Amino acid sequence: MSEPTNQKTIESNSLLFLDCLSTPLISKTQNLDTSTGRIERRVAKNRRGRETAIKPVLSQEEDDAGELAGFIDYLATEIFGSLPEELRRLTYSTWLNTPSLQTTYTLPLPSTTITLLLNTMPVSLGNVACLCRACHSFVHQIASNEELARDWYTVEKLGEREDVMAFTKWVGRVRWKGR
């Protein structure tokens, strides 16, 4: 395959990958039931919640759709760029006519293929900071999803920020004062 055709295939596959990645992420944020295409309506059992619970502060200025689109684009670029060259330039006709590629890239993926793909992922995408609801809300006020994924992807890294240190000190006093 010639170089310009190869590059076109990679660009086309990149856009396809972006589309495939964005569909489940967008449906998750919309509580979309993928089997019916309807938005789920969740009814809270206790609308008031605990009296002492820390309620998340919601910013009216956030452009949620734009931020989500930027985050999805960031993830797709990072993940697709880290995939093996063979996979990035793979076409359906090549896959169909190559038994070894069918063995490697047919669902469910063999464990060796999964290991290969996971080992090529950027380190920051493998880390997730597990936070309580109050801290989670605060963190999303101080940084975009893209910044969090790129720069602040562990609790330790977040804890290095002065604003986070001040917040955790405050929330620690407020959250547990009733106990």
Legacy VTK file of the C-alpha trace (Angstrom):
# vtk DataFile Version 3.0
C-alpha trace
ASCII
DATASET POLYDATA
POINTS 179 float
0.000 0.000 0.000
1.383 3.412 -0.866
2.218 5.990 1.813
-0.614 8.486 0.992
-3.160 5.638 0.945
-1.746 4.329 4.218
-2.089 7.788 5.800
-5.668 8.125 4.524
-6.536 4.757 6.046
-5.041 5.760 9.397
-6.944 9.082 9.376
-10.176 7.298 8.456
-9.655 4.691 11.176
-8.873 7.451 13.678
-12.216 9.145 12.971
-14.006 5.807 13.180
-12.307 5.096 16.508
-13.358 8.529 17.811
-16.950 7.812 16.811
-16.936 4.344 18.421
-15.436 5.734 21.624
-17.792 8.706 21.863
-21.040 6.741 21.530
-20.857 4.836 24.852
-19.345 7.803 26.696
-22.101 10.164 25.579
-24.819 7.616 26.323
-23.383 7.153 29.839
-23.532 10.886 30.546
-27.122 11.058 29.299
-28.295 7.919 31.171
-29.217 6.608 27.745
-30.497 3.045 27.526
-28.550 1.847 24.472
-31.004 -0.955 23.752
-34.013 1.355 23.432
-32.379 4.724 22.780
-34.433 6.267 25.609
-33.164 8.364 28.466
-33.621 6.615 31.801
-35.493 8.516 34.459
-34.039 7.694 37.832
-36.186 8.484 40.831
-34.258 9.190 43.977
-35.479 7.244 47.027
-34.644 10.054 49.397
-34.681 13.395 47.633
-33.421 15.391 50.587
-30.460 13.196 51.439
-28.623 13.411 54.741
-28.928 16.680 56.593
-25.141 16.938 56.988
-24.223 15.786 53.490
-22.008 18.075 51.468
-23.887 18.986 48.332
-21.863 19.447 45.132
-21.555 23.006 43.941
-22.631 23.210 40.319
-21.261 25.917 38.097
-23.716 27.425 35.647
-20.871 28.570 33.396
-19.600 25.135 32.433
-19.934 24.111 28.838
-20.568 20.438 29.541
-21.059 19.376 25.921
-17.927 21.182 24.747
-15.889 19.857 27.625
-17.108 16.310 27.016
-16.301 16.596 23.302
-12.798 17.843 24.116
-12.275 15.050 26.615
-13.457 12.371 24.186
-11.207 13.826 21.483
-8.264 13.792 23.903
-8.918 10.158 24.896
-9.364 9.025 21.292
-6.159 10.764 20.191
-4.124 9.330 23.066
-5.487 5.799 22.776
-5.521 5.536 18.972
-2.012 6.984 18.724
-0.709 4.353 21.129
-2.192 1.388 19.249
0.184 -0.778 17.203
0.730 0.496 13.649
-0.702 -2.750 12.279
-3.999 -2.063 14.012
-4.138 1.658 13.148
-3.859 0.949 9.415
-6.017 -2.179 9.399
-8.873 -2.250 6.875
-11.796 -4.632 6.821
-10.686 -6.184 3.525
-7.169 -6.778 4.896
-8.601 -8.330 8.053
-11.006 -10.488 6.024
-8.219 -11.818 3.781
-5.633 -12.426 6.525
-6.387 -15.378 8.834
-3.702 -14.367 11.359
-5.316 -10.923 11.766
-8.714 -12.564 12.206
-7.294 -14.721 14.987
-5.671 -11.717 16.655
-8.525 -9.217 16.312
-11.779 -11.185 16.627
-14.043 -10.755 19.656
-13.585 -11.912 22.293
-9.973 -10.830 22.002
-7.357 -13.382 23.040
-5.641 -12.542 26.329
-2.323 -12.044 24.516
-3.921 -9.360 22.316
-5.519 -7.667 25.328
-2.160 -7.607 27.120
-0.438 -6.217 24.022
-3.029 -3.447 23.637
-3.048 -2.515 27.327
0.741 -2.359 27.422
0.706 0.237 24.629
-1.685 2.584 26.482
-0.277 5.822 27.871
0.455 5.487 31.587
-1.892 8.320 32.592
-4.915 6.557 31.086
-4.397 3.569 33.351
-4.702 5.602 36.548
-7.923 6.736 38.142
-8.298 8.817 41.272
-11.052 7.406 43.497
-12.716 10.237 45.417
-15.761 10.868 47.570
-18.620 12.867 45.997
-17.594 16.180 47.623
-13.981 15.895 46.484
-15.031 14.706 43.029
-17.240 17.780 42.580
-14.465 20.076 43.795
-11.851 18.546 41.498
-14.075 19.082 38.463
-14.372 22.753 39.397
-10.629 23.299 39.387
-9.677 21.419 36.202
-11.238 20.189 32.985
-11.588 16.468 32.271
-8.712 16.704 29.816
-6.417 18.367 32.378
-7.384 15.791 34.984
-6.637 12.889 32.644
-3.383 14.416 31.433
-1.908 16.010 34.588
-3.904 15.177 37.736
-4.784 11.488 37.375
-3.885 10.243 40.873
-4.895 11.298 44.368
-1.237 11.968 45.145
-0.844 14.343 42.190
-4.078 16.160 43.109
-2.881 16.422 46.703
0.166 18.417 45.574
-2.036 21.383 44.601
-2.438 24.091 47.248
-6.137 24.624 46.504
-6.779 20.894 46.920
-4.815 20.811 50.189
-6.919 23.662 51.561
-10.160 22.024 50.431
-9.293 18.607 51.885
-8.417 20.231 55.191
-11.773 22.050 55.232
-13.886 19.128 54.000
-12.245 16.794 56.503
-13.434 19.028 59.354
-16.931 19.518 57.953
-17.573 15.992 56.778
-16.752 14.182 59.985
-17.766 16.747 62.627
-21.000 14.885 63.449
-19.219 11.621 64.312
LINES 1 180
179 0 1 2 3 4 5 6 7 8 9 10 11 12 13 14 15 16 17 18 19 20 21 22 23 24 25 26 27 28 29 30 31 32 33 34 35 36 37 38 39 40 41 42 43 44 45 46 47 48 49 50 51 52 53 54 55 56 57 58 59 60 61 62 63 64 65 66 67 68 69 70 71 72 73 74 75 76 77 78 79 80 81 82 83 84 85 86 87 88 89 90 91 92 93 94 95 96 97 98 99 100 101 102 103 104 105 106 107 108 109 110 111 112 113 114 115 116 117 118 119 120 121 122 123 124 125 126 127 128 129 130 131 132 133 134 135 136 137 138 139 140 141 142 143 144 145 146 147 148 149 150 151 152 153 154 155 156 157 158 159 160 161 162 163 164 165 166 167 168 169 170 171 172 173 174 175 176 177 178
